[in-house]
Amino acid sequence: AFLRKRIENKKILSIKMHNADRIVLIEFDVYYLILELYAQGNIILTNKEFKIESAFKRKEDKERNIRKEMLYEFPKTTKLNPFELEENLFIKVMKANEKPVFEALLQEVNLAGITATEALFNAKIGKENKANSLKEKDLKKIFKELKELHEVKQEKLAPCITEEKQEILPFKFNYIGKILLGIIQ
């Protein structure tokens, strides 16, 4: 009822994802509706200065306070944003990680597993290779593939659905190959 009273029949000005994370900001004329789409997530209504008007769940701990009248703080993350990825930092971070490159990508960069798999497939680098043992040229290939996957080009968009998991993808992923059901009209 609280949300309905404030945002019913209001025009949505924008919908954004925060730092490639599972946080969605829906902008209205005088409010933001923030959806935290992860385990123990939340639904929060703030004003334009991010002062909390209401929260589905109150939260108070050493990291964040989510309650009325407090300023909303986005959850802290150490992961790299794939939309703002810098090659030198990416190479440095991957060289310092001893895990297999697939695990290292998921640990260090804010990526979905399907995206990490596609980048490694396109770069022709096996998931099991240790990140810190890869040559710089291989890390540059991975970086290039990640950048291309995160560039939204109109001509690249061709939504499709996978047969196996019924996932909707913004374009055909090369490693999935022939299990796509086809283009969504």
C-alpha positions as CSV (number, residue, x, y, z in Angstrom):
1,A,0.0,0.0,0.0
2,F,2.9,2.4,0.8
3,L,4.5,1.8,-2.6
4,R,1.2,2.0,-4.5
5,K,0.3,5.3,-2.8
6,R,3.6,6.8,-4.1
7,I,4.3,5.2,-7.5
8,E,1.0,4.1,-8.8
9,N,0.4,5.7,-12.3
10,K,3.8,7.4,-12.1
11,K,5.9,7.4,-15.3
12,I,9.1,5.3,-15.2
13,L,11.9,7.6,-16.3
14,S,14.7,5.0,-16.5
15,I,15.6,1.4,-15.4
16,K,19.3,0.8,-14.7
17,M,21.4,-2.0,-13.3
18,H,23.9,-0.8,-10.7
19,N,27.6,-1.7,-11.5
20,A,26.6,-4.8,-13.4
21,D,25.4,-6.2,-10.1
22,R,22.0,-7.7,-9.3
23,I,20.7,-4.3,-8.2
24,V,18.0,-2.6,-10.3
25,L,17.2,1.1,-10.0
26,I,13.8,2.2,-11.3
27,E,13.6,6.0,-11.5
28,F,10.4,7.9,-11.1
29,D,9.9,11.7,-10.9
30,V,10.8,12.0,-7.2
31,Y,11.7,8.5,-6.2
32,Y,14.0,5.6,-6.9
33,L,12.7,2.0,-6.4
34,I,15.7,-0.1,-5.7
35,L,15.4,-3.9,-6.2
36,E,18.2,-6.0,-4.7
37,L,17.9,-9.2,-6.6
38,Y,20.0,-11.6,-4.6
39,A,19.6,-13.8,-1.5
40,Q,18.5,-11.7,1.4
41,G,17.8,-8.9,-1.1
42,N,15.4,-6.1,-0.5
43,I,12.9,-3.6,-2.1
44,I,13.7,0.0,-1.1
45,L,12.0,3.3,-2.0
46,T,14.2,6.3,-1.7
47,N,13.9,10.0,-2.7
48,K,16.2,11.4,-5.4
49,E,18.9,12.0,-2.8
50,F,18.8,8.3,-1.8
51,K,17.2,9.0,1.6
52,I,15.2,5.9,2.4
53,E,11.4,6.4,2.5
54,S,10.5,2.7,3.0
55,A,12.1,-0.7,2.9
56,F,10.5,-4.1,2.6
57,K,13.1,-5.4,5.2
58,R,14.9,-3.3,7.8
59,K,18.6,-4.2,8.1
60,E,21.2,-3.0,10.5
61,D,24.7,-4.4,10.6
62,K,28.3,-3.2,10.5
63,E,28.1,-2.9,6.7
64,R,24.8,-1.1,6.0
65,N,21.8,0.3,7.7
66,I,18.5,0.0,5.7
67,R,15.8,1.9,7.6
68,K,13.6,4.9,7.1
69,E,15.4,8.3,7.0
70,M,18.9,6.8,6.5
71,L,20.8,7.3,3.3
72,Y,20.8,4.2,1.1
73,E,24.2,2.7,0.5
74,F,24.9,0.2,-2.3
75,P,26.4,-3.1,-1.1
76,K,30.2,-3.0,-1.2
77,T,31.9,-5.1,-3.8
78,T,35.5,-5.7,-4.7
79,K,34.6,-7.2,-8.1
80,L,35.5,-5.3,-11.3
81,N,32.6,-3.8,-13.3
82,P,32.8,-5.4,-16.8
83,F,31.3,-2.3,-18.4
84,E,34.2,-0.2,-17.0
85,L,37.0,-2.8,-17.3
86,E,40.5,-1.5,-17.8
87,E,43.0,-3.8,-19.5
88,N,46.0,-3.2,-17.2
89,L,44.0,-3.7,-14.0
90,F,42.3,-6.8,-15.4
91,I,45.7,-8.4,-16.3
92,K,47.1,-7.5,-12.9
93,V,44.1,-8.9,-11.0
94,M,44.1,-12.1,-13.1
95,K,47.9,-12.6,-12.7
96,A,47.5,-12.5,-8.9
97,N,44.8,-15.2,-8.9
98,E,45.9,-18.8,-8.5
99,K,42.5,-20.4,-9.4
100,P,41.4,-21.8,-12.7
101,V,40.7,-18.9,-15.1
102,F,36.9,-19.5,-15.1
103,E,36.7,-19.4,-11.3
104,A,39.0,-16.4,-11.2
105,L,36.8,-14.5,-13.7
106,L,33.7,-15.1,-11.5
107,Q,35.7,-14.1,-8.4
108,E,37.3,-11.0,-9.7
109,V,34.8,-9.6,-12.3
110,N,31.1,-9.1,-11.9
111,L,30.1,-11.7,-14.5
112,A,27.5,-14.4,-15.0
113,G,29.0,-17.9,-15.6
114,I,27.5,-18.0,-19.1
115,T,29.4,-14.8,-20.0
116,A,32.7,-16.1,-18.6
117,T,32.2,-19.3,-20.5
118,E,31.5,-17.4,-23.8
119,A,34.5,-15.1,-23.3
120,L,36.8,-18.1,-22.7
121,F,35.3,-20.1,-25.6
122,N,35.7,-17.2,-28.1
123,A,39.3,-16.5,-26.8
124,K,40.0,-20.3,-27.3
125,I,41.3,-20.7,-23.7
126,G,40.3,-23.6,-21.5
127,K,38.4,-23.0,-18.3
128,E,40.8,-25.1,-16.2
129,N,44.0,-23.1,-17.0
130,K,45.3,-21.3,-14.0
131,A,44.7,-17.6,-14.3
132,N,48.2,-16.7,-13.0
133,S,49.9,-19.0,-15.5
134,L,48.2,-17.5,-18.6
135,K,50.4,-15.4,-20.9
136,E,49.6,-11.7,-21.2
137,K,48.5,-12.2,-24.8
138,D,45.9,-14.7,-23.6
139,L,44.7,-12.4,-20.9
140,K,44.4,-9.6,-23.5
141,K,42.3,-12.0,-25.7
142,I,39.9,-12.7,-22.7
143,F,39.8,-8.9,-21.9
144,K,38.9,-8.2,-25.6
145,E,36.1,-10.8,-25.6
146,L,34.7,-9.5,-22.3
147,K,34.6,-5.9,-23.7
148,E,32.8,-7.1,-26.8
149,L,30.3,-9.1,-24.9
150,H,29.4,-6.0,-22.8
151,E,29.1,-3.6,-25.7
152,V,25.5,-3.2,-26.7
153,K,25.3,-2.8,-30.4
154,Q,21.9,-2.7,-32.1
155,E,23.0,-4.9,-35.0
156,K,24.3,-7.5,-32.6
157,L,21.0,-7.9,-30.8
158,A,19.0,-10.9,-31.8
159,P,17.2,-12.3,-28.7
160,C,17.0,-16.1,-28.6
161,I,16.1,-18.8,-26.1
162,T,18.2,-21.9,-25.2
163,E,16.6,-25.3,-25.5
164,E,18.1,-26.9,-22.5
165,K,17.6,-24.3,-19.7
166,Q,15.1,-22.1,-21.4
167,E,17.3,-19.1,-20.9
168,I,16.7,-15.9,-22.9
169,L,19.9,-14.4,-24.3
170,P,20.3,-11.0,-26.0
171,F,22.2,-12.6,-28.9
172,K,23.5,-16.0,-30.0
173,F,26.3,-17.3,-27.8
174,N,28.9,-19.2,-29.8
175,Y,29.7,-21.9,-27.3
176,I,26.0,-22.9,-27.0
177,G,26.0,-23.6,-30.8
178,K,23.0,-25.4,-32.1
179,I,20.8,-25.8,-29.0
180,L,19.1,-22.4,-29.6
181,L,15.5,-22.6,-30.4
182,G,15.7,-19.5,-32.5
183,I,15.0,-15.8,-32.6
184,I,12.3,-14.4,-30.5
185,Q,10.0,-12.1,-32.5
